[in-house]
Amino acid sequence: MTYSSLIRTAVIALLLAALAGCTGTPSKTPIASSETKAETEMTRGDFQQALTALKQGKDDDAITLFNAVAQSRPDLAAPYINIGLMALKRGDLQQAETALQHAATLKPELAMIHNSLGILYRHSGRFAEAEAAYLKALQCQPDYANAHLNLGILYEIYLSKPGAALTHYQRYQELSGETNEMTKKWIIDLQRRLTEITGSSN
């Protein structure tokens, strides 16, 4: 799955969560559960239209609808999250950061927002901020699998911390409830490398 398709899937998942009234588990419904059913009903029409537009690949229409919801209900984090994710998808890091940081001020307890900021910071080369954002996501929700995966990638590739990377890859595998073949290979490779490092130091 490409990076763009991953972002699109994340946005669609956010919309589905909002339309469902935010009743699922935190790891599968990252929209704020404290946004009431009445609030969700008020924006249901625009969210449904945005979801349809997104599925049809009409990103411009979807972003217009998200902006309309944000203007009419500036107290809701959901539209800002989606605006941020779509901006991230198209590479507009400045707009993505503005939207996601605003969402974080509205719903600082949402791990998904901090995880998304971590992705943004990593793409911007701001690795210390990315680490802090991922750790904040895990502080909000310790069982958030994607944050563990992203931390693993950050530690292995960008911060040269293979031991920490291995820990988070393994935790991701435990939480995801499925054997991701790519992650499984990363774990095996890191275990081998760490064994070689340990052996060479003796």
Helices and strands as residue ranges (DSSP letters): H 3-19, H 37-55, H 59-72, H 78-89, H 93-106, H 111-123, H 127-140, H 145-153, I 154-158, H 162-176, H 181-200
